[in-house]
């Protein structure tokens, strides 16, 4: 945990997990997560950035951060994002 006097930690809390949907299975990185919400996804919380390792894009979810996708077809990911009432951004 960050303590006064420590160097500022690099990055923000992000959650890495394996997502299983009707459209397929994906390794994802989810922003704006805390330990409890990340654990609910079966994920690992760490400090960092989701915009590394060349993601295909991300789905901005209302009140739930952004989910970055690495494998998969952009058209399929965009469709899945719309089913979640999100807004897709291709990177």
C-alpha positions as CSV (number, residue, x, y, z in Angstrom):
1,X,0.0,0.0,0.0
2,X,1.2,3.5,-0.7
3,X,2.5,5.2,2.4
4,X,3.5,8.9,2.9
5,X,7.2,9.3,1.9
6,X,7.0,6.5,-0.7
7,X,7.5,7.2,-4.4
8,X,4.3,7.8,-6.2
9,X,3.0,4.4,-7.6
10,X,3.1,4.0,-11.4
11,X,-0.3,3.7,-13.0
12,X,-3.9,3.3,-11.7
13,X,-5.6,0.2,-10.3
14,X,-6.5,-2.1,-13.1
15,X,-8.0,-5.6,-13.1
16,X,-6.8,-8.4,-15.4
17,X,-9.2,-11.4,-15.9
18,X,-10.5,-13.9,-18.3
19,X,-14.0,-13.0,-19.6
20,X,-16.4,-15.6,-20.8
21,X,-19.3,-14.3,-22.9
22,X,-21.8,-15.8,-25.5
23,X,-19.5,-14.2,-28.1
24,X,-16.3,-16.0,-26.9
25,X,-13.6,-15.9,-24.3
26,X,-11.3,-13.0,-23.9
27,X,-8.3,-11.9,-21.7
28,X,-9.2,-8.4,-20.7
29,X,-8.0,-5.4,-18.6
30,X,-10.7,-3.4,-16.7
31,X,-10.1,0.1,-15.4
32,X,-11.8,1.7,-12.4
33,X,-11.8,-1.5,-10.4
34,X,-11.2,-2.1,-6.7
35,X,-10.1,-5.3,-4.9
36,X,-13.7,-6.4,-4.3
37,X,-15.0,-5.8,-7.9
38,X,-11.9,-7.4,-9.4
39,X,-12.2,-10.4,-7.2
40,X,-15.8,-10.7,-8.3
41,X,-14.5,-11.2,-11.9
42,X,-11.9,-13.7,-10.6
43,X,-9.2,-11.3,-11.6
44,X,-5.9,-9.8,-10.4
45,X,-5.7,-6.2,-9.3
46,X,-2.4,-4.3,-10.0
47,X,-1.2,-0.8,-10.7
48,X,-0.5,-0.1,-14.3
49,X,-2.2,0.8,-17.6
50,X,-4.5,-1.2,-19.8
51,X,-3.3,0.5,-22.9
52,X,-0.2,-1.7,-23.3
53,X,0.5,-4.9,-25.3
54,X,-1.5,-3.5,-28.3
55,X,-5.1,-3.9,-27.3
56,X,-7.6,-4.1,-30.2
57,X,-9.7,-1.5,-28.5
58,X,-11.9,-0.9,-25.5
59,X,-15.5,-0.7,-24.4
60,X,-16.5,2.3,-22.2
61,X,-19.2,1.1,-19.9
62,X,-21.6,3.5,-18.2
63,X,-20.4,3.9,-14.5
64,X,-18.1,0.9,-14.8
65,X,-14.8,2.0,-16.5
66,X,-13.3,0.7,-19.6
67,X,-12.7,-2.9,-20.6
68,X,-9.7,-3.4,-22.9
69,X,-9.6,-6.4,-25.3
70,X,-6.5,-8.0,-26.7
71,X,-7.5,-11.0,-28.9
72,X,-10.7,-11.2,-31.0
73,X,-12.2,-9.6,-34.1
74,X,-12.9,-5.9,-33.8
75,X,-16.4,-6.3,-35.4
76,X,-17.3,-9.0,-32.9
77,X,-15.9,-7.0,-29.9
78,X,-17.8,-3.9,-31.1
79,X,-21.1,-5.9,-31.3
80,X,-20.5,-7.3,-27.8
81,X,-19.8,-3.8,-26.4
82,X,-23.1,-2.6,-27.8
83,X,-25.0,-5.4,-26.1
84,X,-23.4,-4.2,-22.8
85,X,-24.7,-0.7,-23.5
86,X,-21.1,0.5,-24.0
87,X,-19.3,2.6,-26.5
88,X,-16.6,0.9,-28.5
89,X,-13.3,2.6,-29.4
90,X,-10.8,0.9,-31.8
91,X,-7.2,1.5,-31.1
